[in-house]
Amino acid sequence: MMRINLKIFALQMGVICFVCVFIIGLASAQVEKLKKLVEIISTVYLGYSSSLKGSFLGGIWGFVDGYISGILIGFIINLFIK
């Protein structure tokens, strides 16, 4: 089995997290039920809100979070692949 390229895997995780957090932020302006989720996420991602600027800031935090998580997850997976 092939080992995971940590940089590529981390970048993919970062982009996925950015897109998810960004879309949730924008959608929460229209869908009332998502506002509570944005409130919860904003306790961790500073500046995150239901606006375009807040969604972009939250997306950046999501990218950083996803990138770091991707490195850790990829590293652990590579430990088990011989």
NORPELIN-V210333 format. One record per pair of residues at least 12 apart in sequence whose ideal C-beta (glycine too) atoms are under 10 Angstrom apart, sorted by the first residue. I is the first residue (numbers start at 1). J is the second residue. D is the distance in whole Angstrom. If there is no record, write none. Layout:
# NORPELIN-V210333
i | j | d
I | J | D
I | J | D
This chain:
# NORPELIN-V210333
i | j | d
1 | 80 | 9
1 | 81 | 5
1 | 82 | 7
2 | 78 | 10
2 | 81 | 8
3 | 74 | 9
3 | 77 | 8
3 | 78 | 5
3 | 79 | 10
3 | 81 | 5
3 | 82 | 9
4 | 70 | 9
4 | 73 | 9
4 | 74 | 5
4 | 75 | 9
4 | 76 | 10
4 | 77 | 6
4 | 78 | 6
4 | 81 | 7
5 | 74 | 8
5 | 78 | 10
6 | 70 | 8
6 | 71 | 6
6 | 72 | 9
6 | 73 | 9
6 | 74 | 5
6 | 75 | 6
6 | 77 | 10
6 | 78 | 7
7 | 67 | 10
7 | 70 | 9
7 | 71 | 8
7 | 74 | 9
8 | 70 | 9
8 | 74 | 9
9 | 67 | 10
9 | 70 | 5
9 | 71 | 8
9 | 73 | 7
9 | 74 | 4
9 | 75 | 9
9 | 77 | 8
9 | 78 | 9
10 | 66 | 8
10 | 67 | 5
10 | 68 | 8
10 | 69 | 8
10 | 70 | 3
10 | 71 | 5
10 | 72 | 9
10 | 73 | 9
10 | 74 | 6
10 | 75 | 10
11 | 63 | 9
11 | 66 | 9
11 | 67 | 7
11 | 70 | 7
11 | 71 | 10
12 | 66 | 9
12 | 67 | 9
12 | 70 | 7
12 | 74 | 10
13 | 62 | 10
13 | 63 | 9
13 | 65 | 9
13 | 66 | 4
13 | 67 | 6
13 | 68 | 9
13 | 69 | 6
13 | 70 | 3
13 | 71 | 8
13 | 72 | 10
13 | 73 | 7
13 | 74 | 8
14 | 60 | 10
14 | 62 | 8
14 | 63 | 4
14 | 64 | 7
14 | 65 | 8
14 | 66 | 4
14 | 67 | 4
14 | 68 | 8
14 | 69 | 9
14 | 70 | 6
14 | 71 | 10
15 | 59 | 10
15 | 62 | 10
15 | 63 | 7
15 | 66 | 7
15 | 67 | 9
15 | 70 | 10
16 | 62 | 9
16 | 63 | 9
16 | 66 | 6
16 | 70 | 9
17 | 58 | 10
17 | 59 | 8
17 | 61 | 9
17 | 62 | 4
17 | 63 | 6
17 | 64 | 9
17 | 65 | 6
17 | 66 | 3
17 | 67 | 8
17 | 69 | 8
17 | 70 | 9
18 | 56 | 9
18 | 58 | 9
18 | 59 | 4
18 | 60 | 7
18 | 61 | 9
18 | 62 | 5
18 | 63 | 4
18 | 64 | 9
18 | 65 | 9
18 | 66 | 7
18 | 67 | 9
19 | 59 | 7
19 | 62 | 8
19 | 63 | 9
19 | 66 | 10
20 | 58 | 10
20 | 59 | 9
20 | 62 | 7
20 | 66 | 9
21 | 38 | 9
21 | 41 | 7
21 | 45 | 7
21 | 48 | 7
21 | 55 | 7
21 | 56 | 10
21 | 57 | 10
21 | 58 | 5
21 | 59 | 5
21 | 60 | 9
21 | 61 | 7
21 | 62 | 3
21 | 63 | 8
21 | 65 | 9
21 | 66 | 9
22 | 48 | 10
22 | 52 | 9
22 | 54 | 10
22 | 55 | 5
22 | 56 | 7
22 | 57 | 10
22 | 58 | 7
22 | 59 | 4
22 | 60 | 9
22 | 62 | 7
22 | 63 | 9
23 | 55 | 8
23 | 59 | 9
24 | 37 | 6
24 | 38 | 7
24 | 41 | 7
24 | 48 | 9
24 | 50 | 9
24 | 55 | 8
24 | 58 | 8
24 | 59 | 9
24 | 62 | 9
25 | 37 | 10
25 | 38 | 6
25 | 41 | 8
25 | 42 | 9
25 | 45 | 9
25 | 48 | 6
25 | 49 | 7
25 | 50 | 6
25 | 51 | 8
25 | 52 | 8
25 | 53 | 10
25 | 54 | 6
25 | 55 | 3
25 | 56 | 8
25 | 57 | 9
25 | 58 | 5
25 | 59 | 7
25 | 62 | 9
26 | 50 | 8
26 | 51 | 9
26 | 52 | 7
26 | 54 | 9
26 | 55 | 5
26 | 56 | 9
26 | 58 | 10
26 | 59 | 10
27 | 50 | 9
27 | 55 | 9
28 | 41 | 10
28 | 48 | 10
28 | 49 | 9
28 | 50 | 4
28 | 51 | 10
28 | 54 | 9
28 | 55 | 8
29 | 49 | 9
29 | 50 | 5
29 | 51 | 7
29 | 52 | 9
29 | 54 | 10
29 | 55 | 9
30 | 50 | 9
31 | 50 | 10
34 | 50 | 8
35 | 49 | 10
35 | 50 | 6
38 | 50 | 6
38 | 54 | 8
38 | 55 | 9
38 | 58 | 8
41 | 58 | 7
41 | 61 | 9
41 | 62 | 9
42 | 54 | 8
42 | 57 | 10
42 | 58 | 7
42 | 61 | 10
44 | 58 | 9
44 | 61 | 8
44 | 62 | 10
44 | 65 | 8
45 | 57 | 7
45 | 58 | 5
45 | 59 | 9
45 | 60 | 8
45 | 61 | 4
45 | 62 | 7
45 | 64 | 9
45 | 65 | 8
46 | 58 | 9
46 | 61 | 7
47 | 60 | 9
47 | 61 | 8
48 | 60 | 9
48 | 61 | 7
48 | 62 | 9
